[in-house]
Amino acid sequence: MDQKEIAGLVSVLILLLLVGVIITLFIVFVRRKNKLVEEQERTKKAFEKELSETQIEIREETLRNISWELHDNIGQLMTLAKIQVQLAKDRPETLEEVAQTIGKGIHELRTLSKLINPEALKSLNLIEALNMEIERFNRLEFLKSNFLVTGKQYDIGNEKEIIIFRILQEFFSNTIKHSKASHLNVEINYKADKLFILAQDNGIGFASDADYSGIGMKNMKNRAKVIGADLKITSEKDKGTALKLTYEPNPEKLDDI
């Protein structure tokens, strides 16, 4: 075999080797692409499932709040007004008290009507929904609540806001039901590249994550993970509990900041 034949054979072998490498790389690329598409599809389905469950839970929580307020709050006001009317037969000067009680009842019904209207709830953004919750806590004297918003607000997407609201709603529920707290502070800071949320109570706290896992820790962490947020819940026995959530929106979401 002369040199030309050897050179030709080497060239063919190199060509075949290059074709093999290209085919291998193409197969690897296709597999990785398919895997990425599958992961994106799984992530999308998980997000949609979490969003659907979150919306259902918010509606259920809202209905429970409405039921409680109708029975315990507005029901008590109407009962008080009835008693005051009966007493006013002999003491006409107390009619002013009757008017005030009925007026308070009307105000409570108007406030409650916002919760009954599902379209009104859908149109609320995160700040408006949280403000409504905080106002309800103060109005019903569950505990003294403060709400502070700093930075220039921007849109992170309605679906993300719904999930963040539910995370906070679970924290609020645990604070009211279990913490024995007298104060609740909520702060939202719209930074240029991230949204930072702090919710903190002055309740009895807990010693470890295990003490909190039975009342919502797992749900809150899973929801934060679904939207790519960082969630930390810390507590100290007899000194209260704090929730810290950090969410970094996509860069295109910050174009209008």
QUIPENOR-V699227 format. One record per helix or strand of 3 or more residues. SS is the DSSP state (2 for helix, 1 for strand). FROM is the first residue (numbers start at 1). LEN is the number of residues. If there is no record, write none. Layout:
BEGIN
ss=SS from=FROM len=LEN
ss=SS from=FROM len=LEN
END
This chain:
BEGIN
ss=2 from=3 len=86
ss=2 from=92 len=25
ss=2 from=118 len=6
ss=2 from=126 len=14
ss=1 from=144 len=7
ss=2 from=158 len=22
ss=1 from=183 len=8
ss=1 from=195 len=7
ss=2 from=209 len=18
ss=1 from=230 len=7
ss=1 from=240 len=8
ss=2 from=251 len=4
END
